[in-house]
Amino acid sequence: MKNTIKNLWLIALIALFTVSFTTFSKEKKEINTENSQVVWKGYKVTGSHEGTIAIESGSLVFDEDKLTGGEFVIDMTTINTTDLQGEYKGKLDGHLKSDDFFGVANHPKATLVFENVTPTGKNSYAVTGDLTIKGNTNPVSFTISVYGSKATASLKVDRSKFDVRYGSTSFFDGLKDKAIYDEFDLVADLEF
């Protein structure tokens, strides 16, 4: 009986020390969508336009304090132009949502899933991921910086890879000053 109690006591002590010194380090941190923002900027021969688009959901995954993954769902129906007002804003917002651009009636969501995250500095990372727009998935590379409970990411997206053709010299000749450049910028300010 004494040996059984000693053995149980020893097992309990070993289990306690094992749990005490074992780190369960993977942590998924949900994005606060109300306090986070994605700004887009598109370029054309005669200038540019910019606006916002809402994050429906998202998370970043950390191993202790190092970023190791992430995924996001973007609500494409929220495309909003911020550099125009009135009739012109309404026309551009409607055109961006149409099949000429992002076809949000049939493709209301876009997704980004991190595939590889490599530290490049104390708070910065190089990320490769799979971006899906209009049902087309392509790899993208970008940088992200993390400070406390905030992160900032900058992406350049080539719309021609996602079948967004309107005004693209990749698909149409002779557009001259009506051409819209294929690459657009996304800057995400995230809070989690």
TORPA-4810 file (N, C-alpha, C, O; in nm, 3 decimals):
<nodes>
NODE_1_0.083_-0.119_0.000_0.000_0.000_0.000_0.087_0.125_0.000_0.059_0.220_-0.073_M
NODE_2_0.194_0.126_0.083_0.283_0.241_0.086_0.348_0.263_-0.050_0.361_0.377_-0.094_K
NODE_3_0.388_0.154_-0.118_0.451_0.168_-0.250_0.353_0.222_-0.353_0.390_0.302_-0.439_N
NODE_4_0.228_0.179_-0.344_0.128_0.227_-0.438_0.106_0.377_-0.419_0.099_0.451_-0.517_T
NODE_5_0.096_0.422_-0.296_0.078_0.565_-0.268_0.200_0.643_-0.313_0.186_0.751_-0.370_I
NODE_6_0.321_0.590_-0.287_0.444_0.657_-0.332_0.446_0.667_-0.485_0.481_0.771_-0.540_K
NODE_7_0.409_0.558_-0.553_0.409_0.558_-0.699_0.307_0.659_-0.755_0.337_0.732_-0.849_N
NODE_8_0.188_0.662_-0.697_0.087_0.758_-0.743_0.134_0.902_-0.717_0.114_0.991_-0.800_L
NODE_9_0.194_0.922_-0.602_0.245_1.055_-0.567_0.355_1.096_-0.666_0.359_1.210_-0.710_W
NODE_10_0.444_1.003_-0.699_0.554_1.028_-0.792_0.499_1.059_-0.932_0.547_1.151_-0.998_L
NODE_11_0.401_0.982_-0.977_0.339_1.006_-1.109_0.272_1.143_-1.112_0.286_1.217_-1.210_I
NODE_12_0.201_1.177_-1.007_0.135_1.308_-1.001_0.237_1.421_-1.004_0.215_1.522_-1.070_A
NODE_13_0.349_1.404_-0.933_0.455_1.505_-0.928_0.521_1.521_-1.066_0.546_1.633_-1.110_L
NODE_14_0.548_1.410_-1.132_0.607_1.415_-1.267_0.510_1.482_-1.364_0.552_1.565_-1.446_I
NODE_15_0.384_1.448_-1.356_0.283_1.508_-1.445_0.274_1.659_-1.422_0.264_1.735_-1.518_A
NODE_16_0.277_1.702_-1.297_0.271_1.844_-1.264_0.391_1.918_-1.323_0.374_2.024_-1.383_L
NODE_17_0.512_1.864_-1.306_0.632_1.929_-1.361_0.629_1.929_-1.513_0.670_2.028_-1.576_F
NODE_18_0.582_1.822_-1.573_0.576_1.815_-1.719_0.483_1.922_-1.773_0.519_1.992_-1.868_T
NODE_19_0.364_1.935_-1.716_0.268_2.035_-1.760_0.321_2.176_-1.732_0.300_2.266_-1.812_V
NODE_20_0.388_2.195_-1.621_0.440_2.326_-1.584_0.544_2.377_-1.683_0.551_2.497_-1.709_S
NODE_21_0.625_2.288_-1.737_0.733_2.330_-1.825_0.704_2.306_-1.973_0.789_2.331_-2.059_F
NODE_22_0.585_2.260_-2.004_0.545_2.241_-2.143_0.471_2.367_-2.188_0.379_2.413_-2.120_T
NODE_23_0.512_2.421_-2.302_0.444_2.539_-2.353_0.350_2.497_-2.465_0.390_2.429_-2.560_T
NODE_24_0.227_2.539_-2.452_0.130_2.519_-2.556_0.128_2.651_-2.634_0.048_2.740_-2.607_F
NODE_25_0.220_2.661_-2.731_0.254_2.790_-2.786_0.168_2.838_-2.903_0.160_2.959_-2.924_S
NODE_26_0.104_2.751_-2.979_0.025_2.797_-3.092_-0.099_2.870_-3.042_-0.176_2.818_-2.961_K
NODE_27_-0.116_2.992_-3.093_-0.231_3.070_-3.051_-0.291_3.141_-3.172_-0.221_3.212_-3.244_E
NODE_28_-0.420_3.122_-3.193_-0.493_3.185_-3.301_-0.560_3.311_-3.246_-0.641_3.304_-3.153_K
NODE_29_-0.525_3.426_-3.304_-0.581_3.553_-3.257_-0.676_3.608_-3.363_-0.636_3.634_-3.477_K
NODE_30_-0.802_3.624_-3.324_-0.905_3.672_-3.416_-0.887_3.821_-3.443_-0.853_3.898_-3.353_E
NODE_31_-0.911_3.861_-3.567_-0.903_4.001_-3.607_-1.027_4.074_-3.559_-1.139_4.026_-3.575_I
NODE_32_-1.007_4.191_-3.500_-1.118_4.277_-3.462_-1.159_4.352_-3.589_-1.096_4.451_-3.627_N
NODE_33_-1.264_4.305_-3.655_-1.303_4.359_-3.785_-1.353_4.503_-3.776_-1.344_4.578_-3.873_T
NODE_34_-1.406_4.542_-3.661_-1.455_4.680_-3.645_-1.340_4.780_-3.641_-1.355_4.893_-3.687_E
NODE_35_-1.226_4.740_-3.587_-1.112_4.830_-3.572_-1.003_4.806_-3.676_-0.895_4.865_-3.666_N
NODE_36_-1.029_4.722_-3.773_-0.931_4.693_-3.877_-0.983_4.748_-4.010_-1.104_4.764_-4.030_S
NODE_37_-0.890_4.776_-4.100_-0.929_4.839_-4.226_-0.839_4.792_-4.340_-0.719_4.771_-4.321_Q
NODE_38_-0.898_4.775_-4.457_-0.821_4.748_-4.579_-0.847_4.864_-4.676_-0.962_4.895_-4.708_V
NODE_39_-0.740_4.926_-4.721_-0.748_5.035_-4.818_-0.694_4.983_-4.951_-0.588_4.921_-4.955_V
NODE_40_-0.767_5.008_-5.060_-0.721_4.971_-5.193_-0.688_5.097_-5.272_-0.745_5.203_-5.248_W
NODE_41_-0.596_5.083_-5.367_-0.564_5.193_-5.457_-0.536_5.134_-5.594_-0.447_5.051_-5.611_K
NODE_42_-0.614_5.180_-5.694_-0.599_5.135_-5.832_-0.547_5.249_-5.918_-0.575_5.366_-5.891_G
NODE_43_-0.472_5.214_-6.021_-0.405_5.315_-6.103_-0.447_5.304_-6.249_-0.468_5.195_-6.301_Y
NODE_44_-0.459_5.419_-6.312_-0.487_5.426_-6.455_-0.392_5.528_-6.516_-0.324_5.601_-6.444_K
NODE_45_-0.388_5.533_-6.647_-0.297_5.623_-6.716_-0.318_5.768_-6.672_-0.222_5.844_-6.658_V
NODE_46_-0.442_5.806_-6.650_-0.473_5.945_-6.617_-0.487_5.973_-6.468_-0.531_6.082_-6.430_T
NODE_47_-0.449_5.879_-6.381_-0.459_5.905_-6.237_-0.478_5.779_-6.156_-0.425_5.673_-6.189_G
NODE_48_-0.556_5.791_-6.049_-0.580_5.677_-5.961_-0.711_5.697_-5.885_-0.767_5.806_-5.883_S
NODE_49_-0.757_5.589_-5.823_-0.871_5.594_-5.733_-0.838_5.508_-5.612_-0.757_5.416_-5.620_H
NODE_50_-0.901_5.540_-5.500_-0.879_5.460_-5.381_-1.007_5.448_-5.301_-1.103_5.523_-5.320_E
NODE_51_-1.004_5.351_-5.209_-1.121_5.330_-5.126_-1.094_5.225_-5.020_-0.978_5.196_-4.987_G
NODE_52_-1.200_5.169_-4.967_-1.189_5.070_-4.861_-1.269_4.945_-4.899_-1.352_4.947_-4.990_T
NODE_53_-1.240_4.839_-4.827_-1.315_4.714_-4.840_-1.310_4.645_-4.704_-1.208_4.650_-4.635_I
NODE_54_-1.418_4.582_-4.664_-1.430_4.529_-4.528_-1.377_4.387_-4.514_-1.391_4.303_-4.604_A
NODE_55_-1.316_4.362_-4.400_-1.276_4.226_-4.361_-1.397_4.162_-4.294_-1.448_4.213_-4.195_I
NODE_56_-1.442_4.051_-4.348_-1.555_3.979_-4.287_-1.508_3.902_-4.164_-1.573_3.903_-4.060_E
NODE_57_-1.394_3.834_-4.178_-1.336_3.760_-4.067_-1.188_3.739_-4.096_-1.143_3.749_-4.210_S
NODE_58_-1.115_3.709_-3.991_-0.973_3.684_-4.009_-0.906_3.647_-3.879_-0.958_3.671_-3.771_G
NODE_59_-0.788_3.589_-3.894_-0.710_3.553_-3.775_-0.563_3.546_-3.813_-0.527_3.524_-3.929_S
NODE_60_-0.480_3.566_-3.713_-0.336_3.547_-3.726_-0.297_3.439_-3.626_-0.352_3.433_-3.516_L
NODE_61_-0.203_3.353_-3.665_-0.159_3.244_-3.579_-0.017_3.274_-3.534_0.069_3.309_-3.615_V
NODE_62_0.006_3.259_-3.405_0.137_3.286_-3.346_0.189_3.162_-3.275_0.111_3.086_-3.218_F
NODE_63_0.318_3.142_-3.280_0.388_3.042_-3.200_0.471_3.123_-3.103_0.574_3.180_-3.140_D
NODE_64_0.426_3.127_-2.979_0.478_3.220_-2.879_0.458_3.361_-2.934_0.343_3.401_-2.950_E
NODE_65_0.562_3.437_-2.963_0.542_3.572_-3.014_0.574_3.585_-3.162_0.582_3.696_-3.214_D
NODE_66_0.594_3.473_-3.232_0.629_3.474_-3.374_0.508_3.440_-3.461_0.438_3.342_-3.435_K
NODE_67_0.484_3.522_-3.562_0.375_3.497_-3.656_0.407_3.372_-3.738_0.517_3.359_-3.792_L
NODE_68_0.311_3.281_-3.747_0.332_3.157_-3.824_0.223_3.132_-3.928_0.240_3.045_-4.013_T
NODE_69_0.112_3.206_-3.923_0.005_3.181_-4.019_-0.104_3.285_-4.010_-0.101_3.374_-3.925_G
NODE_70_-0.201_3.271_-4.097_-0.315_3.362_-4.096_-0.410_3.329_-4.209_-0.375_3.262_-4.305_G
NODE_71_-0.532_3.379_-4.196_-0.631_3.365_-4.302_-0.736_3.473_-4.286_-0.768_3.517_-4.176_E
NODE_72_-0.789_3.515_-4.402_-0.884_3.626_-4.405_-0.993_3.599_-4.506_-0.971_3.534_-4.609_F
NODE_73_-1.112_3.650_-4.476_-1.223_3.652_-4.570_-1.262_3.799_-4.587_-1.286_3.870_-4.490_V
NODE_74_-1.266_3.843_-4.713_-1.299_3.981_-4.746_-1.440_3.984_-4.806_-1.473_3.902_-4.892_I
NODE_75_-1.521_4.079_-4.762_-1.656_4.096_-4.813_-1.650_4.188_-4.935_-1.645_4.310_-4.920_D
NODE_76_-1.651_4.129_-5.053_-1.635_4.205_-5.177_-1.753_4.300_-5.203_-1.740_4.395_-5.280_M
NODE_77_-1.867_4.275_-5.140_-1.983_4.362_-5.162_-1.964_4.498_-5.096_-2.044_4.589_-5.120_T
NODE_78_-1.860_4.514_-5.015_-1.837_4.641_-4.944_-1.738_4.732_-5.015_-1.694_4.831_-4.957_T
NODE_79_-1.700_4.700_-5.139_-1.608_4.787_-5.212_-1.663_4.929_-5.210_-1.778_4.953_-5.247_I
NODE_80_-1.580_5.022_-5.165_-1.623_5.159_-5.145_-1.514_5.254_-5.193_-1.398_5.241_-5.154_N
NODE_81_-1.550_5.348_-5.279_-1.456_5.449_-5.326_-1.459_5.567_-5.230_-1.566_5.616_-5.194_T
NODE_82_-1.340_5.612_-5.188_-1.334_5.723_-5.092_-1.282_5.853_-5.151_-1.285_5.956_-5.084_T
NODE_83_-1.235_5.851_-5.276_-1.181_5.974_-5.335_-1.280_6.044_-5.428_-1.247_6.144_-5.491_D
NODE_84_-1.401_5.991_-5.437_-1.507_6.053_-5.518_-1.631_6.072_-5.432_-1.645_6.011_-5.326_L
NODE_85_-1.721_6.158_-5.479_-1.848_6.179_-5.410_-1.962_6.180_-5.511_-1.941_6.194_-5.631_Q
NODE_86_-2.081_6.164_-5.460_-2.201_6.179_-5.541_-2.213_6.078_-5.653_-2.183_5.960_-5.637_G
NODE_87_-2.257_6.128_-5.769_-2.285_6.044_-5.884_-2.163_5.964_-5.930_-2.174_5.846_-5.962_E
NODE_88_-2.046_6.030_-5.934_-1.925_5.962_-5.982_-1.882_5.849_-5.888_-1.836_5.744_-5.933_Y
NODE_89_-1.897_5.871_-5.759_-1.867_5.765_-5.661_-1.961_5.647_-5.683_-1.916_5.532_-5.687_K
NODE_90_-2.089_5.673_-5.697_-2.187_5.567_-5.718_-2.159_5.487_-5.844_-2.171_5.365_-5.846_G
NODE_91_-2.121_5.558_-5.952_-2.091_5.489_-6.078_-1.968_5.400_-6.064_-1.968_5.286_-6.110_K
NODE_92_-1.861_5.453_-6.001_-1.740_5.372_-5.988_-1.764_5.254_-5.894_-1.721_5.142_-5.924_L
NODE_93_-1.830_5.276_-5.781_-1.860_5.164_-5.690_-1.938_5.055_-5.762_-1.907_4.937_-5.749_D
NODE_94_-2.040_5.095_-5.839_-2.121_4.999_-5.912_-2.040_4.926_-6.018_-2.057_4.805_-6.038_G
NODE_95_-1.951_4.999_-6.087_-1.870_4.937_-6.191_-1.772_4.837_-6.131_-1.752_4.729_-6.186_H
NODE_96_-1.710_4.871_-6.018_-1.616_4.779_-5.952_-1.686_4.651_-5.906_-1.625_4.544_-5.904_L
NODE_97_-1.812_4.662_-5.869_-1.888_4.545_-5.823_-1.942_4.462_-5.939_-1.984_4.348_-5.920_K
NODE_98_-1.943_4.520_-6.060_-2.000_4.453_-6.177_-1.907_4.343_-6.228_-1.794_4.327_-6.181_S
NODE_99_-1.956_4.267_-6.326_-1.876_4.161_-6.387_-1.755_4.214_-6.462_-1.661_4.139_-6.487_D
NODE_100_-1.756_4.342_-6.501_-1.638_4.401_-6.564_-1.516_4.393_-6.472_-1.403_4.377_-6.518_D
NODE_101_-1.541_4.403_-6.341_-1.432_4.397_-6.243_-1.447_4.274_-6.155_-1.404_4.165_-6.194_F
NODE_102_-1.506_4.288_-6.037_-1.501_4.181_-5.936_-1.625_4.092_-5.931_-1.625_3.994_-5.857_F
NODE_103_-1.729_4.122_-6.006_-1.845_4.034_-6.016_-1.898_3.988_-5.881_-1.915_3.868_-5.859_G
NODE_104_-1.925_4.083_-5.792_-1.958_4.047_-5.654_-2.091_3.973_-5.640_-2.112_3.906_-5.539_V
NODE_105_-2.180_3.984_-5.737_-2.306_3.909_-5.729_-2.278_3.759_-5.728_-2.345_3.684_-5.657_A
NODE_106_-2.180_3.716_-5.806_-2.145_3.574_-5.813_-2.025_3.538_-5.725_-2.003_3.421_-5.693_N
NODE_107_-1.947_3.637_-5.687_-1.826_3.614_-5.608_-1.820_3.714_-5.492_-1.735_3.804_-5.493_H
NODE_108_-1.909_3.700_-5.393_-1.917_3.799_-5.287_-1.801_3.795_-5.185_-1.786_3.886_-5.104_P
NODE_109_-1.721_3.691_-5.191_-1.610_3.676_-5.094_-1.478_3.658_-5.167_-1.472_3.597_-5.274_K
NODE_110_-1.373_3.712_-5.109_-1.236_3.684_-5.150_-1.165_3.630_-5.026_-1.201_3.665_-4.914_A
NODE_111_-1.066_3.546_-5.046_-0.994_3.488_-4.931_-0.844_3.499_-4.950_-0.793_3.503_-5.062_T
NODE_112_-0.776_3.503_-4.838_-0.630_3.499_-4.835_-0.589_3.402_-4.726_-0.630_3.416_-4.610_L
NODE_113_-0.509_3.301_-4.763_-0.460_3.201_-4.667_-0.308_3.202_-4.672_-0.249_3.181_-4.778_V
NODE_114_-0.245_3.226_-4.557_-0.100_3.226_-4.549_-0.050_3.083_-4.568_-0.102_2.990_-4.506_F
NODE_115_0.049_3.065_-4.653_0.110_2.933_-4.675_0.248_2.922_-4.611_0.285_2.817_-4.560_E
NODE_116_0.325_3.032_-4.615_0.459_3.032_-4.559_0.489_3.169_-4.499_0.465_3.272_-4.562_N
NODE_117_0.540_3.170_-4.377_0.573_3.295_-4.308_0.718_3.286_-4.264_0.756_3.194_-4.192_V
NODE_118_0.800_3.383_-4.308_0.942_3.384_-4.276_0.978_3.515_-4.207_0.954_3.622_-4.263_T
NODE_119_1.035_3.509_-4.087_1.078_3.633_-4.021_1.186_3.702_-4.103_1.278_3.638_-4.153_P
NODE_120_1.175_3.836_-4.116_1.275_3.914_-4.186_1.338_4.019_-4.096_1.428_4.092_-4.138_T
NODE_121_1.291_4.028_-3.974_1.340_4.125_-3.877_1.269_4.102_-3.746_1.195_4.004_-3.730_G
NODE_122_1.290_4.191_-3.651_1.231_4.173_-3.519_1.078_4.162_-3.524_1.020_4.074_-3.459_K
NODE_123_1.013_4.249_-3.600_0.866_4.250_-3.606_0.812_4.234_-3.747_0.693_4.253_-3.769_N
NODE_124_0.898_4.198_-3.842_0.853_4.193_-3.982_0.868_4.052_-4.038_0.953_3.974_-3.995_S
NODE_125_0.781_4.023_-4.135_0.775_3.889_-4.194_0.750_3.899_-4.344_0.681_3.990_-4.391_Y
NODE_126_0.806_3.806_-4.417_0.773_3.787_-4.559_0.673_3.672_-4.564_0.695_3.566_-4.505_A
NODE_127_0.562_3.694_-4.633_0.455_3.596_-4.638_0.427_3.559_-4.783_0.423_3.645_-4.871_V
NODE_128_0.408_3.431_-4.807_0.349_3.387_-4.932_0.217_3.322_-4.896_0.205_3.252_-4.795_T
NODE_129_0.120_3.345_-4.980_-0.012_3.291_-4.951_-0.092_3.269_-5.077_-0.048_3.303_-5.186_G
NODE_130_-0.209_3.211_-5.060_-0.301_3.188_-5.171_-0.415_3.289_-5.161_-0.488_3.292_-5.062_D
NODE_131_-0.428_3.371_-5.265_-0.534_3.471_-5.273_-0.638_3.422_-5.373_-0.603_3.382_-5.484_L
NODE_132_-0.765_3.425_-5.333_-0.873_3.384_-5.421_-0.965_3.503_-5.445_-1.023_3.558_-5.351_T
NODE_133_-0.978_3.541_-5.573_-1.068_3.648_-5.616_-1.143_3.595_-5.738_-1.082_3.538_-5.828_I
NODE_134_-1.274_3.615_-5.742_-1.359_3.569_-5.853_-1.341_3.421_-5.881_-1.349_3.378_-5.996_K
NODE_135_-1.318_3.341_-5.777_-1.303_3.198_-5.792_-1.168_3.153_-5.845_-1.147_3.034_-5.867_G
NODE_136_-1.077_3.248_-5.867_-0.942_3.217_-5.916_-0.843_3.229_-5.801_-0.841_3.331_-5.732_N
NODE_137_-0.761_3.126_-5.780_-0.662_3.127_-5.673_-0.523_3.135_-5.732_-0.486_3.058_-5.821_T
NODE_138_-0.445_3.231_-5.681_-0.307_3.250_-5.724_-0.221_3.284_-5.604_-0.269_3.339_-5.506_N
NODE_139_-0.091_3.250_-5.613_-0.001_3.285_-5.504_0.029_3.435_-5.503_0.037_3.499_-5.609_P
NODE_140_0.046_3.490_-5.384_0.088_3.628_-5.366_0.198_3.632_-5.261_0.205_3.545_-5.174_V
NODE_141_0.283_3.731_-5.270_0.389_3.753_-5.171_0.374_3.894_-5.119_0.344_3.987_-5.195_S
NODE_142_0.396_3.910_-4.991_0.382_4.044_-4.931_0.457_4.049_-4.799_0.507_3.948_-4.750_F
NODE_143_0.463_4.168_-4.742_0.526_4.187_-4.611_0.419_4.222_-4.509_0.316_4.282_-4.541_T
NODE_144_0.446_4.182_-4.386_0.357_4.217_-4.275_0.445_4.251_-4.154_0.545_4.184_-4.128_I
NODE_145_0.405_4.354_-4.082_0.475_4.394_-3.959_0.377_4.382_-3.843_0.261_4.419_-3.855_S
NODE_146_0.426_4.329_-3.730_0.341_4.307_-3.614_0.400_4.382_-3.495_0.518_4.368_-3.463_V
NODE_147_0.316_4.463_-3.430_0.357_4.538_-3.311_0.248_4.524_-3.205_0.140_4.582_-3.219_Y
NODE_148_0.275_4.448_-3.101_0.176_4.427_-2.996_0.053_4.359_-3.052_0.061_4.247_-3.102_G
NODE_149_-0.063_4.426_-3.043_-0.188_4.368_-3.093_-0.230_4.431_-3.226_-0.349_4.431_-3.260_S
NODE_150_-0.133_4.484_-3.300_-0.161_4.545_-3.430_-0.066_4.492_-3.535_0.046_4.451_-3.504_K
NODE_151_-0.112_4.492_-3.659_-0.029_4.448_-3.771_-0.063_4.532_-3.893_-0.176_4.580_-3.908_A
NODE_152_0.036_4.548_-3.980_0.017_4.619_-4.107_0.074_4.534_-4.219_0.187_4.487_-4.210_T
NODE_153_-0.005_4.514_-4.323_0.039_4.436_-4.439_0.020_4.518_-4.565_-0.075_4.594_-4.577_A
NODE_154_0.113_4.501_-4.660_0.105_4.570_-4.790_0.117_4.466_-4.900_0.211_4.387_-4.903_S
NODE_155_0.020_4.468_-4.992_0.020_4.373_-5.103_0.006_4.447_-5.235_-0.062_4.549_-5.243_L
NODE_156_0.071_4.397_-5.337_0.046_4.437_-5.475_-0.022_4.318_-5.541_0.028_4.206_-5.535_K
NODE_157_-0.137_4.343_-5.602_-0.214_4.235_-5.663_-0.225_4.262_-5.813_-0.261_4.372_-5.855_V
NODE_158_-0.194_4.160_-5.892_-0.209_4.168_-6.037_-0.347_4.116_-6.073_-0.370_3.995_-6.075_D
NODE_159_-0.439_4.206_-6.101_-0.579_4.169_-6.126_-0.596_4.080_-6.248_-0.693_4.004_-6.255_R
NODE_160_-0.504_4.088_-6.344_-0.518_4.006_-6.465_-0.510_3.857_-6.433_-0.563_3.776_-6.509_S
NODE_161_-0.446_3.821_-6.323_-0.436_3.680_-6.283_-0.567_3.627_-6.224_-0.584_3.507_-6.205_K
NODE_162_-0.659_3.720_-6.196_-0.787_3.682_-6.134_-0.905_3.709_-6.229_-1.020_3.718_-6.186_F
NODE_163_-0.874_3.720_-6.358_-0.975_3.740_-6.461_-1.053_3.870_-6.443_-1.172_3.877_-6.473_D
NODE_164_-0.985_3.973_-6.393_-1.042_4.107_-6.384_-0.985_4.185_-6.502_-0.875_4.238_-6.496_V
NODE_165_-1.063_4.189_-6.612_-1.009_4.230_-6.742_-1.035_4.375_-6.783_-0.960_4.429_-6.865_R
NODE_166_-1.135_4.438_-6.730_-1.177_4.569_-6.782_-1.061_4.668_-6.789_-0.991_4.691_-6.690_Y
NODE_167_-1.041_4.726_-6.906_-0.939_4.829_-6.925_-0.796_4.781_-6.914_-0.704_4.863_-6.902_G
NODE_168_-0.773_4.650_-6.917_-0.639_4.594_-6.899_-0.568_4.579_-7.033_-0.623_4.520_-7.126_S
NODE_169_-0.448_4.632_-7.043_-0.368_4.615_-7.165_-0.319_4.472_-7.180_-0.266_4.436_-7.285_T
NODE_170_-0.334_4.391_-7.078_-0.300_4.248_-7.090_-0.401_4.174_-7.177_-0.371_4.067_-7.231_S
NODE_171_-0.522_4.232_-7.190_-0.628_4.166_-7.267_-0.674_4.246_-7.389_-0.724_4.188_-7.485_F
NODE_172_-0.656_4.379_-7.384_-0.709_4.464_-7.491_-0.600_4.556_-7.546_-0.519_4.610_-7.470_F
NODE_173_-0.600_4.574_-7.678_-0.508_4.665_-7.744_-0.576_4.800_-7.769_-0.699_4.809_-7.770_D
NODE_174_-0.496_4.903_-7.788_-0.547_5.033_-7.830_-0.625_5.109_-7.725_-0.706_5.195_-7.760_G
NODE_175_-0.604_5.083_-7.599_-0.679_5.152_-7.494_-0.628_5.296_-7.470_-0.703_5.381_-7.421_L
NODE_176_-0.504_5.321_-7.503_-0.440_5.453_-7.488_-0.465_5.507_-7.347_-0.431_5.441_-7.249_K
NODE_177_-0.524_5.628_-7.335_-0.541_5.689_-7.203_-0.659_5.630_-7.124_-0.689_5.677_-7.014_D
NODE_178_-0.725_5.531_-7.179_-0.834_5.460_-7.109_-0.782_5.337_-7.033_-0.858_5.269_-6.964_K
NODE_179_-0.653_5.310_-7.047_-0.595_5.190_-6.984_-0.593_5.203_-6.832_-0.566_5.309_-6.776_A
NODE_180_-0.621_5.089_-6.769_-0.613_5.078_-6.623_-0.504_4.976_-6.594_-0.506_4.865_-6.648_I
NODE_181_-0.410_5.012_-6.509_-0.297_4.923_-6.482_-0.345_4.795_-6.412_-0.442_4.797_-6.335_Y
NODE_182_-0.275_4.686_-6.440_-0.314_4.557_-6.383_-0.290_4.550_-6.233_-0.371_4.491_-6.161_D
NODE_183_-0.183_4.609_-6.184_-0.154_4.599_-6.041_-0.229_4.705_-5.961_-0.236_4.822_-5.999_E
NODE_184_-0.284_4.661_-5.851_-0.342_4.754_-5.754_-0.286_4.721_-5.617_-0.238_4.611_-5.592_F
NODE_185_-0.292_4.818_-5.527_-0.235_4.804_-5.393_-0.344_4.777_-5.291_-0.455_4.829_-5.301_D
NODE_186_-0.310_4.695_-5.193_-0.393_4.675_-5.074_-0.305_4.701_-4.952_-0.196_4.646_-4.942_L
NODE_187_-0.353_4.783_-4.861_-0.284_4.807_-4.735_-0.382_4.775_-4.623_-0.489_4.835_-4.614_V
NODE_188_-0.345_4.679_-4.539_-0.433_4.637_-4.430_-0.375_4.681_-4.296_-0.260_4.650_-4.264_A
NODE_189_-0.454_4.753_-4.220_-0.420_4.789_-4.081_-0.510_4.704_-3.993_-0.631_4.721_-3.990_D
NODE_190_-0.447_4.611_-3.921_-0.520_4.509_-3.846_-0.504_4.527_-3.697_-0.399_4.568_-3.648_L
NODE_191_-0.611_4.494_-3.625_-0.606_4.490_-3.478_-0.662_4.356_-3.435_-0.764_4.309_-3.487_E
NODE_192_-0.595_4.293_-3.338_-0.641_4.162_-3.291_-0.634_4.154_-3.140_-0.668_4.051_-3.082_F
</nodes>
